[in-house]
């Protein structure tokens, strides 16, 4: 009986340690945005003045989906919760003129990316 108790106690200790090790490998409860990032910035003209109403394009390079955002009165745009493991192209257009195209790489580990787009 005594040998059984020692074995049972050792098994409980081992199971508790294994469970604690497993739980420590799980992501934190607040990590619901794992694998996501945000892109934001301003659309500016050649004099660095903000452009209201420019169309900002975000193209998913994996599947060619395009999201758009119309810049606000201060030239701001924002794309929230985009996939961190995908490459994107970003550009803006206004009255027939385009900004240069920027690339957002999946290797960029920042969660918040700020890119200003200049239309000349």
N, C-alpha and C positions, 0 to 999 in steps of 0.2 A: 504494500500500500504506500509506504514511504517513497519508494522508487517511482511510483506512478505520480505522486504529488510533485516530485522534483522535475520529472519529465513534463508534466502539465504546466508547471510554473515557467520552465525554460521555453516551452512552446509559446506561452502567452507573451513573454518578454520579446521573443523573436518576432512574433506577429505584430506586436505594438511597434517595434522598431521598423519593420518593413512598411507598415502603414504610414508611419511618420515620414519615412524617406519618400514614399510615393506622393504624399500630400505636398511635401516641400517642392516637388517637381512640377506641380500644377500651376498655371498662371494665376495671378492675383484676381480676386473677384472684380476689381475695378478695371481690369484690362479687357474691356469689351471692344475696344477699338484696335486691338492687335491686328497689324497688317494693313492699317489705313493711314493716310496722310492727307493734309490739307494744302492747297495751293492758293495763294492770293497775291494781289499786287495792285498796281495802278496802270491805266492806259494813259500815255502822255503824248502830246504833240511835239514837234521839233523844238519848241521853246520850253519844254518840260512843264507845260500847262496841262492840267487834267482834261480828258475828253469824256464828256457825258454822252452816253448812247452808242458807244463803240460795241461791236459784237466780238466777244472773246471766245475762241474755239479751243476745246481740249479734246484731242483725238487719241483714243486708245490704240496703240500701235499693234496690239495683239489681235483685235477683232475689228478695227476701223470704225468703231462707234465714236460719234462726236457729240459732246455736250457743249452747250453754249450758255453764255451769261452776258447780259447787257450791262455795260459799266454804268455806275451810279453818277450822281452829279459831281462827286469829287474824283471820278475816274476809277474808282475801286471795282474790283471783281473778286470772286471767291468761289472755289470748287472744294467742297468738303467731302471727307470720307472717300477718297479715291484709293484704289488698290495700291499697296506699296510694292507688290511684286510684278508690276506692269510698267512698261515704258510708255510715255505720252509725248505728244507734240502739242505745243501751245503757241497761239498767235492771235492777233486782233486785226479787225478790219473796220474802216470808217470812211464812208463816202468814196468808195473805190480804191482806197489806199490800204496797204497792209503793213503790219509790223514784221520784223524778222521773226523767223520760227525758232522757238526755244525747245530744247529737249529736256524732259524730266525722266531721269534714269531710275530704273528699279534698284540700282546699286546705291542711290542716294538715300541714306538712312534717316535723314531728318524727317520729323513728323510734321513740321510746319515749313513750307517752302514759300519764299517771297520772291516774285519775279515781276519787275515793271516792264511793260511793253511800250516801245516808242514807235509812233507812226509819224513818218516825215512827209 
